[in-house]
Structure formats: structure tokens, C-alpha cells
Amino acid sequence: MTPFMIPSGVRLTSYAGEAADLPSDLFARRLQALVEGRLTTPVAKVYHGLEQVGDAQAGVESGAIPGKHVVVLND
């Protein structure tokens, strides 16, 4: 598999290229669409710091707020 660069300003939780249903060229096109604003990802809530990981997990499991639950690590 040919590696590709994740565009500057785009953060990715984890992807090692093993998913057979998500070829790297398709993944690269999706990332580019995000960068260009043609594709958006709904953010349910942003949590700050490791101490809020439990709250984030509870939010995901409850399903009460659709979208991504994002944990931002403080410096």
C-alpha cells in the first residue's frame, strides 16, 4: 500500500490502512474533501483533558447527542 500524507490541520484518531473496505485512495479523497469544506463531520461535544474521557465515553454510549465526541488534550 502506498502511504499518503494527512493534510496540515487535519487530525486523525487512528488509521493504519488495514481496512479492506476503506482503500487508501478513497480515504485520501475523503480527507481532501474535509480540508476543502465539501465534507463535514458533526461534532457532538468537545471535552478538555484526560479527566473528561469518562464523560466522553458516557456520551458516546448514551447516543443522546449524535456526532463525534472529541477529547482535546491540554498542554
KOLZAFI-448188 format. One record per residue (C-alpha): residue in three letters; x, y, z. Coordinates in steps of 0.25 Angstrom, whole numbers, plus 5000, padded with zeros to 4 digits. Each point is the difference from the previous one (the first is absolute). Layout:
N
ALAXYZ/...
END
This chain:
75
MET500050005000/THR500550144996/PRO500150095012/PHE499350144999/MET500250135008/ILE498950055009/PRO499750144996/SER500550115010/GLY498950045010/VAL499349864999/ARG500149915012/LEU499749865000/THR499849905011/SER500649884994/TYR500149934987/ALA501049904996/GLY499549974986/GLU499549865003/ALA498550024998/ALA499749924987/ASP498750094998/LEU500850135001/PRO501150004990/SER501150115002/ASP499650084987/LEU498550015005/PHE500550045013/ALA500950104994/ARG498950064992/ARG499150015013/LEU501150075007/GLN500150104989/ALA498550025000/LEU500150045015/VAL501150094997/GLU499350074989/GLY498750015008/ARG499249914991/LEU499849905011/THR499750035014/THR500049925012/PRO499050035011/VAL500650025014/ALA499149965011/LYS500950065011/VAL501450045003/TYR500649955013/HIS501350065006/GLY501149925007/LEU500149855004/GLU499250025012/GLN498850014991/VAL500249874992/GLY499049935008/ASP498950114997/ALA500449994986/GLN499849855000/ALA498750015007/GLY499550104990/VAL500449904988/GLU499349895007/SER498750075003/GLY499850044986/ALA499250125005/ILE500850104991/PRO500449964986/GLY501350034995/LYS501549985004/HIS500450025014/VAL501450075000/VAL501049995011/VAL501050125000/LEU501249975008/ASN500550125007/ASP501550044999/
END
